Amino acid sequence: MMARGVAPPGSDSSSSGFSSDEDIDDVPQQLNAASSVPNVQVEVLNEDVKADQNSDAVSAIEVPPAALSALTGVNSCCLEASRSVLDAETPFAVQYDQYTAAIGHITYHWPNSELYDAMTVEEGLKQYHMLRMELYRRFQKAYPLTEDMYMQWIGDASAIGGEETVKKLFKLARGDYWSVPLTLQYLNFIRDSGDAAALERAMDEAQKTLGTHFARGHEIWALCRELTTDKFDEQEDGELEKERALRDLFCKQMQLPLDQNDLVMSEFRAWDAYNSLDGEATGRLEKASERQSKTFAPLMKKLRGFEARLTAAPGTEEAANPEQTWTQYLNFVKHRVAPLMANDKAAGMSELGRQIVVCLYERAVSSMCLSPTIWASYLDFLEPDKSGACGSEKVDVAYRAVRNVSFDSSAWSELFVEMERQRKSMHEISQFARAELLTRSSPPIMDQFHFLTALLTWCDAVRRYASTSINGKYLDDTVQKVESLDATKENVEALFKDISTLKDVRLVVKTRGDRVKSRGMAYVQFTDEAGVEEGLKLNGSLLDGHPLRVERSKPPSTSASTPGAKPSTCTQKNDPVTLFVGDLNVERSKQQVTEEQLQVALQQAMQSAGELVVVTRVSILKDRYGKLKNYGLVELAEPSQVAFCLSNAAALQAKLSEQVTVKPSRFSIAHILEQQEKQQKQTQQRKAGAAAKAGAVSKGGANGPHARPSTRLNIPTTSLMPRALRRKLAAQDTAAKTTTSEPTNATTVTPKSNEDFRKMLFKK
């Protein structure tokens, strides 16, 4: 097995690093058989296309089937490796790995001067370029391409020729991911083409987008200064304009927090010392230096720390969770860096601050292109305001999200909703769904749940666009349904309209979800008693053919209208900033979740979900044995954070365990602790009262009865009298009860002494 190194995209010998066991001895014979290069059909499409028409945006360099069969200069094994891609009905029918394998195979067998003579290579090279371009064209319709893939594709297009084609490929590359190397290459390409106006527009766009790149933005600004210098060097008497243009570029860069700005600031200071033609530029250097030292210097350590974690070597602790690192980085820039770009802090995030955040999001989705969390956060940041700003931008980003995380239904739902919000026609939305969503269903790209969710979102859009007009064919059925409808408020008001003191009519209904059903009754209110009497006379009147029963309303005694009655409160309000976290501990587990563990788990879980939550207090109550209970209360800083935690409860379950439940708490921690303290005081008061009562009873004598039994059992009094004597006394007592109730002069039985008992026991 042999593997070759990667050559530059424009070189004759290039490879993607794939290896092959196939023999390539037949390549010279195949190359020598090439007599001519087939014609290539070049289709240049309109630039003004939308994101949902991305497949038509590429300058389709398509090799006709007849030309493919005439590629005699291409190795037969390369044609065979490409056959599965070229013969597919649609680009979506081919898997990602099949595309990369076919392109890698062709790149591995690329002809070069080390193996063949220069004439043979020259004859067959263009055919290899055309074949690989056709594979990339189909590849890009189904999946987004990486930076290296676009460089290779652009190299193929440059080798064949076609300036417009190369220009459109650069724009197509920016539609997938933002890339600093491709942007630098594009600026040099525009400079070489000689279009000064296009170069000016391209530099301005590059400064607004990748010029805010923290780690590599200085490369964009350096090239812009170089291109500006070359532009004015070709002009006569343009030194003043050149100085002003370069100073503007330096000052614009100093408005941004970039990694290499300290070195650029030194360059700016040295350049300014030798360029002083512009008298109006006094103080701009000092102002730029002050902004860098006072505004951005305190943030540099934190920003460089994030960059170090993102570029850490694989397998290290810093590189363990890149998605979490990107989320924390984005939150820091959104809340700490972007607000500094605004001149007025009360005005919120400025356009420059927004560009910095967008650039960081583009870096994140380029690095974590398969992360639904990053894409969802990006779309949420681009949520258009009431004026509709950023609406079209969000449609484009949502389409890119669908191309990257097509397995996630939330991206499809966001795209359908945003297309509808931008007033796309129903035909456009449905055509897109059939071409992109349904075409991807074979083979399936998502599970049934996600696929059904995306379909339901599409169906909701169709339903909202549906016609509400009545078809005359079904008019009779429609009229019958209208006749069976419930009476409305207007119908009842029309019945009592002749009474001048009519005040209000209220229908009594019951609600079940979205359905509202009439209870068949209504309350009619008048301003005086005379109106009530007039209304009672309408008892038995007909309403839509049904007789009505009209009677005086008698509110219950507990009603709020009763004097002195207090209105009842049936609804229970939750505390706005407190969460109830239940089922903290796994059943039969010896480990108990503590308050500190709960706080750390919640904060880390919500950070991974995309938001920093501030926990102000955590409480896990204990039972009477001192053991932690199975639930806790968590107070947050803002009600919006409570809503975010409730919607991302799955993240907390992933941190603790699946049985954990999160819901709003009815009471705050302070209220719970206050009630607990109150109960403890009541318990202590009861114990103190019982002890005082027991002490008072004990003063009655040593043999006095206890105030409370020492046990809850009802133990009978134990007698020390012998059983024989007890039976004899019991018999005497029974005989006495059977005698007459008349008073007798019988002598009173004298209680026996211990001596009597002794004699009885020994029968003396």
C-alpha positions, 0 to 999 in steps of 0.5 A: 500500500502506498500513500502520497502527500498532499500537493497544492491545488493548482499543481500537476500532482495533487492528492487528498491523502487517500491510498489505493491497492490498485495497480496504475500501470495502465495509466500511460496507455490510457493517457497516450490514447487521448487525442483531444480534449472533449468540449465542456458545456459551461452554464453561467447562472444569474448571481441574484439567487436566493438561499433556497435556490442554492443548487442553481447558484453554482456555475454548473460546469457540467460534462455531457454524457457523450463527453464522459464516454470520450474521456479516454485520457482518464484511467479506467479505474477512476471512471469506474470509481466515479460511476456511482456518482455520475449515474445517480438520479439525484445528488442526494441519492449518493452518500457523503463518503461515496463522494469523498471516496470517488474524488480521493481515488481520482486525486490519488491517480492524478497524472504527474511528471514523475511517472509520465512524460510532460506531453502525456500529462499535458494531454490528459490533465484537463480531462482529470480536471473536468471529471473532478469538477463534475464530481464537485458540482454534484457533491456541492448540490447535496452537501456543503464543502470544506475550505480545502475542497473549494480550493481544489475545485477552484484550482480545477476551474482555473486550469481549464479556464473561465474567469467568471466561473472561478469568481462564482465558485468563490461566492459559492464557497462563502455561501457554505462557510466563511474562510480567511484563506479563500477570502485572501485568495479571492481578493488577489484574484480580483486584483489580478482581473483588473476590476478596480470597482469590484476590488473596492467592493470585495475589500469592503465586504471582507473588512466587515465580515472576516476583518472582525476575526479575532485570530486572523482578522489582521491578515485581511487588514494587512492585504487590504493595506497592501492592495490600497498601496498598489492602487495609489502607486499606479496613480500620479499625485495621489500621495495625500489620498493614499495616506488618508486611505491607509490611515482610515484602514489602520483606524478601522482595524483599531476599532476592533479587538484583534489578537495582533493589534499590539503589533499593528499599533506599533506599525501604525505608530511608525508609519504615522511618524513618516506620513504627515501630509494630512493636517486633519489627521491630528489625534487619530493615532492617540485615540486609536491607542487609547481605545486599544489600551483602555477598552480592549486590553482588559478583555484580551486575556480572556479572549486569548484563553478561549482561542487557546482552548479551541486550538488545543491538541486533541485528547487534552482536557482543554479539547474535551468539549469544543461545543461547550467552549464555543458556547461560552466563547459566544456568550462572552463576546455577546455580553461583554465584547459586543456592547463595547462597540456602541457609542451609546451604551443605552442603545444596545448592540451596534452594527459593528458589535453585531458583525463581531458576533456574526463572525464568531458564529460563522467560525463556530458553525464552520468548526462544529458544522454538525452541532444542532445546538450551535446552529439553533443559537445562531438562528436565535441571534438572527431573530428579526426585529419588528421592522423585519431587519435581518429577515433575509439573512436568517433565511440564508442561514437557516438554509445553510443549517438544513444543509449541515444538520439535515437530521434535525427537525428544528432547523427545517421548522425554523426555515419554513417559518422564516420563509413564511415570515418573509412572505414567500409564496405557498408555491415556493415553500412547497416546491422547496419542501418537495425538492429538499425535504422529500428528496432526502427521505430516501435514504432517510436522513432523520428518524421518524419523529424529526421527519414528522415534525418537519412535515407538520411545520410544512403542513401548518404553513399550507393550512395558513395559506389555504383558501377560506372562500365557500365552494358553491357546490357544497353551499347547502351543506354549509348552510345547514352547518351554520343553522346549527351553530350556537347563539351569539352575544349579538343574537341575545342582545337583539332579543332585549334591544327594546329595553333601554336600560340594557347594559351588558350580555355575557354568554356562559361557555366552557373551554377545553384547550382550543375549543369553546363550547356554549353552556346554553345560558347567558347573563343579561345585566340592566342598569335598574330594577325596571329593566329587570322586570321588563326582561322577565316578561320575555320568558318563553320568547323564541330564539332561532325557533327555540323557547327561552326560559328567562328568570332572575339571577340569584348569586350564591351567598359566597359570591363576591357581590355579597356584602362582607364576602371575600373573593375566592382565589382559585388560581395558584401563582408560581414564584417567578424566580424559583425552580422546583427540582424533584427526584434528585436521588436515584432510588436505593442510592447511598449518594445524596445530591447536595445543594452545592452539587445541584447548583453546579450541575444546573449552571453547567447544564444551562451553559451547555444549552447556550445561556449563563444562568445566575443562581442566587440561592439553593435549598434542599430541606431535611427531614426530622432525622437530618436526612436530605429530602429528595427535592430542592428549590433553586432561586435564579436572578431573572424570570427569563432564566427560569423559562430557559431552564424549564425548556432545557430540563433535558440538559440537567437530566444529562448532568444528574440523572434521567429521573430528575424533574424540573418545574416552577415552584409555588413558593420561594425559599424564604417562604418555605424556610419561614413556614418551617421555622413557624412549625418548629416554634409551634412544636416547641410551644406545645412541648413546653405547655405539656411539660408545664402541665405535667409539673403542675400535676406532679405537685399533687402528691407522689402517688397522684395520677399522671396528666398523660399516660406514659404510653398510648396503650390503655393498660388496666390497673393491676390488683394484688388481691389473690384470685380466690378472694377476688372470686368470693368478693365478686360472688358477694357483689353479684348477690347484693345486686340481686337483692331488693333496692330497699336500704338495709341496715347491713353493716359495712364490710371492713377492709381487710388488713394484711394479717387477714390476708395472711390467715386466709392464705394459710387457712388459719 
